[in-house]
């Protein structure tokens, strides 16, 4: 178990220096790598000791890791993750749960828990993680830092243990938007681009009803900042659930006619997350079913159940998931137009307390996946932005842009953030 000084974030600590060159874009920056990436000479542990024991050391390094090393950053180690990347909590019974630097009694978020904690605790400048169902966006939100999930397939996932290829992405964390953008330019192989003004900023009002944080605390900050920088004419409210329901007919077979639920939910987004999780389970089984059945690894309790579900999943309705993906991407592309942005909560509220039993997290998890599945299924890029604290716990908001507009989104966040920060300070003063 790692010592207290590093918040339990690291699996292995070492120093891997960049090539000696004076003028590299990431010079003087340090980073950490989630224990899911191949690094020459190291065994990727995938969050589980049985995996570590039954696999051999990598003979080459994942392109995403090589790219940031070649750009001048220094690697300080590999970080703890949830077992087999199958959780958004960040708790690991084998290696200990990395300590959330914003709230020590709360989960750090997973599955890239150690990578987020290493950045939040200022142990490194940025870190690499992966995001399949939400594994960069959730821990970024819980740890009060920036997290970027790129458009699906634009950053190489070669040399990364797959979880579910239809959704797997390589994402990254930082404490400030400038670093986030610098790293993005390397991973996305982007030239320096000028900021393009957003054509419209759509605030998904129904999605904010899923959050336990007062809507005004988040949406007012965004609206005031956008208005100040770009004018109020580009701000538009949108009911995302209704729009998705009307434009993605393939979702019908994933809709439940459950009217019993007292809790507010968005039917079409609940269906979207059901489609996402079905395809995710199916692909996970194809990737790892045989290993799980043969090795019979020891998993943490709530995870064992989830992995068993995946191993027992049938391929039924999997084809429908493909139609959902295509229709959703088309519908949201049409909604956003050339340079539009959708604003949603990253997660439905502050990080849950450590060791909260699964049953009482059910509504929270369901709401979280309704929000997370929008970018997951469409393949759009999404960034989680910290907005200070509410009642002592970290708050965030997410901006989403269409497929392939990653550079635009990173530039927008860098430009917008100083104004957002001023508005956060005003909101925090008013709440005292």
ABEGO torsion letter per residue (X at the ends): XBBAAAGGABABBBBBBBBBBABBAABGBBBBBBAABBBBGBBBAGGBAAAAAABBBBABBBAAAAAAAAAGBBBAEBBBBBBGGABAAGBBAAAEBBBBAABAABBAEOAAAAAAAAAAAGABABBBBBBAAGAAAAAAAAAGBBBBBBBBGABBABGBBBABAAABBBBBBBABAAAAAAAAAAAAGBBBBBBBBBABBBBBAAAAAABABBAAAAAAAAAAAAAAAAEAAABBBBBAAAAAAAABAAAAAABBABAABABBBBAAAAAAAAAAAAAAAAAAAAAAAAAAAAAGBBBBAAAAAAAAAAAABBABGAAAAAAAAAAAAAAAAAAAEAABBBBBBABAEBBBBBGBBAAAAAAAAAAAAAAAAAAAAAGBBBBBBBAEBBGGBBBBBBBBBBBGAAAAAAAAAAAAAAAAAAAAAAAAAAAX
